[in-house]
Amino acid sequence: MKTDSQIQKDVIDALQYEPSIDASAIGVAAKDGVVTLSGTVSSYTEKESAASVAERISGVKAVVDEMKVELLQLHERTDQDIARAALSALEWDVQVPHLRIKMKVENGFITLEGDVDYRYQEVAAQNAVRNLTGVKAVINLIKVKPHVSPVQVQVKIENALRRTAELDARQIRVDVRDDKVILRGSVRSWLERSEAERAAWAAPGVRVVQDDITIAA
């Protein structure tokens, strides 16, 4: 089992290895497997990428993101410029039902609202605007509208888990309550935990995934 100092070193090394991240201004702390990232980054994309890199490290149980986005002067944009670019990005993305999405931009923070049929459409809307110049954060309030029964959702998720080579589906229990999915059990790594979450989110009508899966030592 890794010590916190080993986890901290692995996260630092991984951040420095990732070419899309300037790790020089990012602080890393680890305690009981929980990694806290602090400091500054130059874009929202870099902030998300750093958190994603940390999540993939063996031994990491959770990541606390305290990084702040400080845009380069070259990347400063007005809210009006960001709004125009974001509207175009949503309209041009074939996975986004853009007519059902509402948006607000304030101080570089984009808030998305509306409703969609599938989780992937919600994610596509967020991804469409997250990389735009001037964006400091994306607040995703888009809702997924349920349109299938909980029993159907549970069967779809359980079948998806069995099809995933990286997972031992027998170690994961699925409980569906209306539009909420609760995952329980034990897996060997954060990657397997993420795969189970991905399978749950892929089911139609799922609006909330409560991941209570533990990572075995």
C-alpha positions in Angstrom: 0.0 0.0 0.0 1.3 3.4 -1.0 2.2 6.0 1.6 1.0 9.6 1.3 4.5 10.8 0.4 4.6 8.2 -2.4 1.2 9.3 -3.7 2.2 12.9 -3.6 5.4 12.3 -5.5 3.6 10.2 -8.2 1.0 13.0 -8.7 3.7 15.7 -9.0 5.7 13.5 -11.5 2.5 12.9 -13.5 1.6 16.6 -13.6 5.1 17.5 -14.7 5.0 14.8 -17.4 1.7 16.0 -18.9 2.6 18.5 -21.7 -0.7 20.4 -21.5 -0.1 21.3 -17.8 2.3 23.9 -16.3 2.9 22.2 -13.0 5.3 24.8 -11.7 2.5 26.8 -10.0 0.4 23.8 -8.7 0.7 22.6 -5.2 0.1 19.0 -4.3 -0.7 17.6 -0.8 -1.8 14.1 0.1 -3.3 12.7 3.3 -5.0 9.3 3.8 -5.1 8.9 0.0 -6.9 12.3 -0.5 -5.0 14.6 -2.8 -5.4 18.3 -2.6 -4.4 20.5 -5.6 -3.8 24.2 -5.0 -2.1 27.1 -6.7 -2.9 28.6 -10.1 -3.4 27.5 -13.7 -3.9 29.6 -16.8 -7.1 28.1 -18.1 -10.2 26.1 -17.1 -9.1 23.3 -19.3 -5.7 23.1 -17.6 -7.5 23.0 -14.2 -9.7 20.1 -15.2 -6.8 18.2 -16.8 -4.7 18.5 -13.6 -7.5 17.1 -11.5 -8.0 14.3 -14.0 -4.3 13.4 -14.0 -4.3 13.2 -10.2 -7.5 11.0 -10.2 -5.7 8.4 -12.3 -2.8 7.8 -9.9 -2.7 4.5 -8.1 -3.6 4.9 -4.4 -5.6 8.1 -4.8 -9.0 7.9 -3.2 -10.3 11.4 -3.8 -9.1 14.7 -5.3 -9.9 18.1 -3.8 -9.5 20.9 -6.4 -8.5 24.2 -4.9 -6.8 25.5 -7.9 -7.6 29.0 -9.2 -7.7 30.1 -12.9 -5.7 33.2 -13.6 -6.0 33.9 -17.3 -3.0 35.2 -19.3 -3.6 38.8 -20.5 -3.6 37.4 -24.1 -6.6 35.2 -23.2 -8.7 37.8 -21.5 -12.2 38.2 -23.1 -15.3 40.1 -22.3 -18.4 38.2 -21.2 -20.1 39.3 -24.5 -17.3 37.8 -26.5 -17.4 34.6 -24.5 -21.2 34.3 -24.8 -21.1 34.7 -28.6 -18.4 32.1 -28.9 -20.2 29.7 -26.6 -23.5 30.0 -28.4 -21.8 29.2 -31.7 -19.9 26.2 -30.1 -23.2 24.8 -28.8 -24.9 25.2 -32.1 -22.1 23.6 -34.1 -21.8 20.5 -31.8 -24.0 17.7 -33.3 -24.4 16.0 -29.9 -25.9 19.1 -28.3 -29.6 19.9 -28.5 -28.7 23.6 -28.4 -32.3 24.8 -28.6 -32.9 23.3 -25.2 -29.9 24.8 -23.6 -29.9 28.3 -21.9 -26.6 30.0 -21.0 -25.4 32.9 -18.8 -21.9 34.3 -18.7 -20.6 36.4 -15.8 -17.0 37.3 -15.1 -15.8 34.5 -17.3 -18.0 31.9 -15.6 -20.5 30.1 -17.9 -23.7 28.7 -16.4 -25.5 26.1 -18.5 -29.2 25.3 -17.9 -31.9 23.4 -19.7 -32.9 19.7 -20.1 -31.7 16.8 -22.3 -32.5 13.2 -22.8 -29.1 11.6 -22.1 -26.1 12.2 -19.9 -23.8 12.3 -23.0 -25.7 15.3 -24.3 -25.1 17.2 -21.0 -21.4 16.3 -21.1 -21.2 17.4 -24.7 -22.7 20.8 -23.9 -20.1 21.3 -21.2 -17.2 20.1 -23.4 -18.3 22.4 -26.2 -17.6 25.5 -24.1 -15.0 24.5 -21.6 -12.0 25.1 -24.0 -13.1 28.5 -25.2 -10.6 31.4 -24.6 -11.5 33.5 -21.6 -13.6 30.8 -19.8 -12.7 30.5 -16.1 -15.3 27.9 -15.1 -18.3 26.1 -16.4 -21.3 25.6 -14.0 -23.4 22.8 -15.5 -27.0 22.9 -14.3 -28.4 21.0 -17.3 -30.9 18.3 -16.2 -31.4 14.8 -17.7 -35.1 14.1 -18.1 -36.0 10.5 -17.1 -38.1 8.6 -19.6 -37.6 4.9 -18.7 -38.5 2.9 -15.6 -36.0 2.3 -12.8 -36.1 -1.5 -13.5 -35.1 -0.9 -17.2 -32.3 1.4 -16.1 -30.9 -1.1 -13.6 -30.9 -3.9 -16.2 -29.2 -1.7 -18.8 -26.5 -0.7 -16.3 -25.9 -4.3 -15.0 -25.6 -5.5 -18.6 -23.1 -2.6 -19.4 -21.0 -3.5 -16.4 -20.8 -7.2 -17.5 -19.6 -6.1 -21.0 -16.7 -4.0 -19.6 -13.5 -6.0 -19.7 -11.8 -3.9 -17.0 -14.5 -4.7 -14.4 -15.6 -7.7 -12.3 -19.3 -6.9 -12.4 -19.9 -9.4 -9.6 -18.2 -7.0 -7.1 -20.6 -4.1 -7.9 -24.2 -3.7 -6.8 -26.6 -1.4 -8.6 -29.6 0.2 -6.9 -31.9 2.5 -9.0 -34.4 4.9 -7.3 -36.3 6.9 -9.8 -33.6 8.8 -11.7 -30.9 8.2 -9.2 -28.3 5.3 -9.4 -26.4 4.1 -6.4 -23.3 2.0 -6.9 -21.8 -0.1 -4.2 -19.1 -2.7 -3.9 -15.3 -2.8 -4.2 -12.9 -2.4 -7.1 -9.1 -2.5 -7.6 -8.4 1.0 -8.9 -9.8 4.5 -9.5 -9.9 3.6 -13.2 -12.3 0.7 -12.5 -14.4 3.0 -10.3 -14.6 5.5 -13.1 -15.6 2.8 -15.6 -18.5 1.8 -13.3 -19.6 5.4 -13.1 -19.4 5.8 -16.8 -21.6 2.7 -17.3 -24.2 4.2 -15.0 -24.2 7.6 -16.6 -24.7 6.0 -20.0 -28.2 4.7 -19.1 -31.1 6.9 -20.4 -32.8 9.1 -17.9 -30.1 9.0 -15.2 -29.7 12.4 -13.4 -27.7 11.4 -10.3 -25.0 8.8 -9.7 -24.1 8.2 -6.1 -20.8 6.3 -6.2 -20.3 4.4 -2.9 -17.8 2.0 -4.5 -14.6 1.6 -2.4 -11.1 1.0 -3.8 -9.5 -2.0 -2.3 -6.1 -1.5 -0.6 
